[in-house]
Amino acid sequence: MEALPTMPSIEIEGELNAVTASPDRSFFCVAGRSVFRLLHWGTVEPVASKGSASGSSSTGPYRGWKEVANFRGARSSLNATALDCKWHPMAQFHESIASAPTNGAVVLWNVRFKESRFVQRQMIAVMKEHTRTVNRVNWHPTNGYLLFSGSQDATVKLWDTRNHTKSSSTFRCASEVRDVQLNPQQPSRFVTALENGTLQIWDVRNTSAPESSIVGAHQGFVLTIAWHPDLKDRLASGGRDGKIKIWDTSATRRTPTTTIQTLAVGVGRVSWRPGYTSQLASVASLTDFDIHIWDVDSPYVPLGTLGVHSNVVSGIQWHLGGSHLVSCGKDGMLIRHNVETTSKHPYADLPSTALAWSPTGGVAHTFAKIDRTISPAHPYGRRKTRKLGKPRRVVNFAAYQQLSFDHPSVIEFLSTHYKFVGGSVGELCTHNAEVARAIGQDAIAQSWELFKIMETQGSELFSELAMSSRMAGSPSRYRALGTPTSGYMTPAMTGGGLASETEIITGILDDDVIAIMGALPESDDAFLLSAVQ
């Protein structure tokens, strides 16, 4: 049977703040300040075209989105707006949706289905105890009647949805609450993300104080948190500082096991990928409109990037076991992504080497073996538990240093190609500088050019420099060779006198002194080439 074409996106009028899926992932609810709608993902039969003789549609069926309900209706109050919404995760409560309107209330909705088809929606209750905006709502993972809400009034309230008049418990936090998440492996524990940068871990049975706190978890607001679906002590958090941090909540030391530095101004949402132990998705709260998929065991480069939205992505929901991702954004778009086929793979274009020149002419370089096949489908951590630890790095370092002056091949080349007669001192210095530079001896070439400058200013300056250096008596810094007492040369056989200024050339490389005195090193009548350390 031929696969139906897919239309993965739908534009909805108005900015979207959140998306949530039914337990079977066939229906999705999206919400915003002026939007609250229910959509179905599946086969869509286009409406018949007007004027068609047969009444058939102009195009065939396709896989895509179809709107099935508008919660706002013709005359809607603020209760039909939402900063957040959550569909109940338990199949036996699949008709329950909770929302957080902009007026500080918590609203319960009932959506009725018949034979997997939507029939009716109804507002069940409006529960209002918070004194400020509710930022997040979340259902208890095992008790179908319990609902949590976190607010700007610095409290988390626990509601029993069988009693709509009053909350069951109130947890007073250290700051405004941006997120609240229940631990799926330990349902009695939940964590709060606070605006003062703190994470607080609570026991549902104790409202007096948190079980533990991580003060300064982020610089600025903690905007999002997510418990790992399989590892009870692994927690991810994202903050205004643009960092994603992974925590081992069983450790006594309150430091993250992994830190991912994103390019975003703030991390707005994080969500662990089902079936991939070490992978998660993140979106930004500002500036970055892409969705990034990370492997926490290799945190420096994302495994994949989904770049379709034209404004900030405000909600993400995994679909079909982690192979697809549904996202909504401030651009009013609801999009279903095939993570493997539609994402960009940074590893495919990642440079494997880097170079840096040193001031003295050396070259430092790093190189790494890069698996170009790494992508969101790469089985890093697939249904496999990795021990939390330092990020794995496959990086080698090597430094290239140019051949030293006294290397035999360098001496042979310079001795063969240097000129000391047949032109003016300036011309000879220029020639010898080019010879040195031809074999990578840039520092020696610079020394020749320096002596050319000195020669143009007269031999008097050269003589003064040689005399002052000889009187200083510091062989480790600078020594003008050319005296019988130097020990580094054979006196010139031109009348028994000292070598002329044309024959005395000194090159300086870093803090070492290189004396260049001649022609062929095997000749007794020749000057020697030597390095003074």
N, C-alpha and C positions, 0 to 999 in steps of 0.2 A: 504493500500500500504506500502510495507516494505521500511524503510528509507535507503537511499544510504549510503555506508561507506564514511567517511570523511578523507581527507588528508590535514590537516590544515597548512602545511608549504611547502615552496619552497625555494630552495637555488639558489641565483643569484650571479654570479661571480662579485666580487668587493664590497667594503664597501658601505653601504647605509647611506644617511644623512637625508632623509625625506620620508614620505609617505602621500599621500592625496587621498581622495575618491571623486568620482562623486556624484552629488546631490542624486541619487537614491541608492548609495552605492553598485553598482554592479561592477564598474570598479575602479581600484586603480592604481595610478602612483607612482613609486618609483624612487628616484634620488640619485646620488652620484657623486664623482669626475670622475668616469669612467662608470657610469650607468645612464641611463634614459629610463625607460621602462614602458609599459602599460600592466596591467594584469586584467583578469576577474575572479571574484569569482562566481562559479556556478557549474553546472553539466558538467563533463568532459568525453568525449568519448575517450578512449584510442586508439592510432593508431594501426591498424591491424599488427599483427606479421608477419614478413617475413617467407615464407615457410609454412604458414598455408593453409591447403587444402581448407577451406571454405572462407579464407580471413577475418575471424572474429578476434577480438582482443583476446588476451590471458587472459585479465581480463575484468570485467564488468565496467559500468559507475560508477563514484564516484563524491562526492562533493569536489572541490578543486580549485587550481589556474591553470590558463592557460595564458601564455604570448601571447599577441595579437599584440604588436608593440614594436619596438626598435627605439627610437628617435635619437639615435646616428648614425646609419647607418654605411656604410663602411668607409667613410671619414668624420669624425666629427671634428668640431672646439670646442673651449672652450665654445661656446654658448650652446652646448649640454651636458655640465656638470652642476651640481647644488648643492648648499649648502641648498637650500630650494625650495619647489614647492607648489603651491596651485591651486586646482581645483576650478572653480567658484561655489559658494554655491547656486546660483539661478538657478532654473530649465530652465528658458528661455535662460540662457547663459551657458548651460551645456557642450558646445563644447569648452569652453575657459579654458586654463591652463596658469598660470604664473610661471616662474622659475627665480631663482637667481644664475647665473653661478659664477664661481670662478674669473672671470675677471672684476667684478664690474658692469656688465650690468644687465638689466632686460629684459627678453625675453618673448614674447607672442606666444602661440601655439594654433592651432586650430585642434581639433580631430573630425572627422565626423563619424556619426553613421547612420545606416539604419536598421530600425526595430530592434533596440536594439543591433545591431551587428556593431562592429568597421569596418570602411571602409578605412579611410585615416587620416594621421596626417600631419601637415604643420606648419613651422615656419612663423609666421605672421610679427613680428617686433622685432628688437633689439634696446632697448632704453638705451642710455648710457650717464648719466650725473654725476653719483657718481664717485668720484676720488679714492675710495677704495672699498673693498669687500662689497657686499650686503649680510647681514646676514638673513634678513627676508622679505618676501612679503606677502601681505594680501589684499583681495578684500573687497570693501565696502559692508556691509550687505544688503543695500537696493538699492543703485545706481549701476546698473550693469556695468557701464563704468569706474568706479573709482577704482584705484589700488594704494596701499601704499607700499613703500619700505624703509627699515631702513638699514643704512650702517655704516661701520667703520669710515667713514668721518664725523661722528657726525651729520648727517642730516637725516631727513625723507622727502621723496619726494612723492607728490600726482600726479598721472598720470591720464589723461583722455585718455583712450585707443583708442579714435577716432582720436587723434592727436599723432602720434608716434615720432614727431620731438622734442618736448619740454615738460617738466613737467609743471603742472599747478601751483603748490605751493611747497615751500621749507620751512621746519621747522628746525631751527638750535637748536640742543640740547646741554646740558651741557657736554656731553661726548659721546664716541662711542656707537652706538645703537646696542644692541644685539637682541631686539625683539620689535615689534610694533603690537598692537592688537586693533581692533575696538570694541566699545561697542555695542552689538546686540540690546540692549534696548534703547540706545541713540546714534544713528548712527553719530551724529555730534561730539562725543567725542572719542578720542583714547588715549592710554597710551603707553609710551616708557620705555623700560628697558635699563639702561645705565651701562657702565662698572665702573663708579665711585660709584656704589651702590645706585643710585638715581632712583626713579620712577617719571616721569613727565606726567601729564595729560593735554591734549591739546583739544582745540576747533578747529575743522576743519576750521572755518571761521576766526580764528585769528592766523596768522603766526608769530607775533612779540614776543610773550611770552607764556609760558604754563599757563594754567588755575590754576594749583596748582602743588606742588612738594612735594615728601616725600624724604628728604635728609637722607642718611644713612639707607635706607630701609633694606639693607643687608650689611654685611661686605665683601667687594670685589664686583666682578661683579654680576649684576642681569642678569641671563641667560634666564629666561622664565617668561611669564605672561599670564594670562587667565582671561577674564571677565566671570562672571557667565552668563549662557544663559538665565536665568529667572529673576535674581535679579540685577537691574541696578547699584547698588552701591557696589556690592560685587566683589572683585578682589583677585586673587591668584597670588603670585609671588614666584619664586624659585631662589636661588643664589648660588654662589661659596661657601658660608659658610655652605652648606648642609641643609639649613632650607627652609621650605615652610611657607609662611606667608599669612594670610587672612586679607584683609583690608576692612573697611567700608569707602568708599571714600566720603560719605556725612558727616562724623564726622569731627568736627573741630580739635580734638586731633589726631595727626598723629602717632598713635601706633597701632600695629596689634591686631585684636580681638582674633586671634588664631595663635600660632606658633607650627609647627610640626618639631621636630628635627629628621631628617633622619640619617641613617648611612653612607650616601654617602659623597664623597668629594665635590661634587657639584650637584645641581638639574638641569638637562638639559631640561626637559619638564614637564609641568603640563597640565592636561586637565580635565575639569569638566565632570562628568558622566551624560548623558542625563536621565531625569526622576528621579534622585536621588539628591535632593536639596543640601545635605551636603557632597556628596561623590566626590572625584576626584582621578585621577591616576597620578603617578609621575614616572620618570625614572632619573637615575643619569647620570652625564656627565663623571664621572670617577669611577673606582673601583667596583661599584655595577652593576651587569648585570641583576638584577631582576626588574620587574614592581610591584609597590606597589599601592594598592587601600586603600585610607584613608577616614575616616569619620571625618570631621573637628569638630564635636561636641564631639568626643572621640579620641583625636589626638595622644595618646601615643603608641598605637599599631595598625598596619595596619589591615584592615578588611580581606584583602587577598593579597597573593603574587604569582605572575606568574614568575616562574624561568625556562625558556627554552633556552634563548639566551646564547651563549658562549662568547660574547663580549658586549660592551656597547650598550644599546638600544638607538637609535637616533631619532626615530619617533613613535608616537602612534596616532591611529585614532579609535574612537568608532564606533561600527557597530551594526545594528539591535536594535536600541533604547537603547543601553547600556548593553545588555546581552552578547555581544561579543566585543572583542578589537583586532584590527589589529596593529601589531608592526613590525618595521624593525630595523636592527642593523648593527654594524660594522662587524659582522660575515657574512654578506651577506644574512641573512635569512629574509624572509617575512613570518610572522606567524599570523594565526587567532586563537584567544583564546576564548574558552567558559569560561567566568569569573567564573561561579559558579562551574563547574565540573572539571576544570583543575587547579584552584588556591589552594594554601595551605592556611589553615585558622589558623592563629596564636592563636586565642582565644581557639582553641580546646586543645592546649598544654600549655597554659599560666599558670604558677604556681599561686595559689590563696593565698599563705601564704609566709611570710618571717620571719626569726628569726635572732636575734642578742643577743649574750651574753655580759653582762656588766662585767667590771673587778671585781666587788664585788659579782658576782654570780647570779645576777638577769637576767631575760630573757625578752627582748622586742620583740613583734611580731605584724605584721600587717596581716589583712586578708580582702579579698574582695569577694563579690559575683560575680561570672563570668558567664555570659550567654555563654555556650559552643556552642550554635547554631549560634552565630553571625558570619556572613560571608558576602561577597559582595552582597549576595541576601537578606540580612537582611534589612527590610524596614525602616532603619533610613532615615528620610527625604524624603521618596518616594513621589514625587509630593506634597510635603508639605513644607511650608516655616517655618523655625525656626528663631527666633530672635537671632541675633548675640550676643554672650555673653561669659562668662567664660566656659571652658570645664566642662562637668558634670563628677563627680567622685563619685563612690560608694565604699568608703574605710572607714573602722573602725579601730581604734587603741586601743590596750589594752596592758598593761604592767604587767608582772608576777613578783612579788617580793616574794622571799622565805619567809616562815613564820618567824616572829620575834622570838627572843630568848625566850621572856617571854610569848609566846603563850602556853596555858595550855597543848596542846598535845605534844609540844616540851619538856616542862619541865618534863612531866610524862615519856616520852621515855628516856630522858637523865638520870633522877633520877633512873630509873629501870636498865639501862644497863651500866652506868659508873662504873668504878672500881677505888678504891683509895688505896687498899691494895692487897697483894698477888703477888707482883712483884716489880721490880725496878721502879724508877721514869720514866726511859726511856720506859720501857715496858708498864707501865700504860698510858703514854702519847700516845703511838702508838695505844693502844686499844681504848682509848677515842676519838682519831682522827677518827678512822674507824667508831665508833658509830655515831659521829656527821655527818660525810659525808654520812652515810647510809640514813639520812633523809634530805639531801640537805643543811645542815648547813656547807657549804664549808669554810666560813670565820672562824668559830669556830674550825673546823678541822685544819686549818692552824695555829691557835693559839696554839693548843696542840702540833703540830709539832715544833713550835717555842720554846715552853718551853722544849721540849725534847733536842733541840740543846743547850739551855741555861744550862740544867742540866748536859750535858756532859762536859761543860766548868767549872763546879764546883759551889758549893753553894755560894761561895764568890761573884760571879758576880750577882747571884739572889738577895742576901742580899743588895748589893750596889744599884741595880735597885729599889728594894722596898723602901730603905731609901731615895734615891733621889726623887722618885715620891712622897713620903709622905711629904718631905720638900717643894716640889714645890707647893703643895696645890691646884692643878687644877683638880677638879673632872670631868670636862667636857672632859679632854684629856686622863689622865691615873691615876688610883688610885690603889695602891697595898693594897688590903684589908687583914686584919689580925691583926689590932690593936684594942684595946678596944674602941678607940675613933672614929672608922670608922662609926659606926651606921648602918652598912649593914650586920652585922654578929652576931652570938651568940658565945661567947668564947668557945673554946673547953673544954670539961670536963675532960681533961687529966691533972690533977694536977693544974688546974686553969691557966695554961700558955697559951701562944699564939699558934695558929695553926702552925704546922711545914710546911716546904717548900713543902712537899709532898701534904699537904692538901690545899695549897693556889695556885689556878690556875686562871690565868687571861686571857681572850680571847678578842681580839680586832677585832671589825667589823667596817670597815670604820673609822670614827673619834670617834665613840662611844666605851665605855668600857663595856665589859660584864664580870662580876665576877662570877666564878663558884666555889661554896664553899661547895659542899657536897653530901649528900645522900638524904634521904627522907624529903621533905619540911614540912610535918606535925609534925615532931619530934622536941621537944624543944632542944634536944641534938644534932641536926643535923645542919649542915651549910646551909645557905640559898643561893638560886640562885637569883641573882638580876642584873638588867641592870642599869648602871650609865649613865645617859643622859647628 
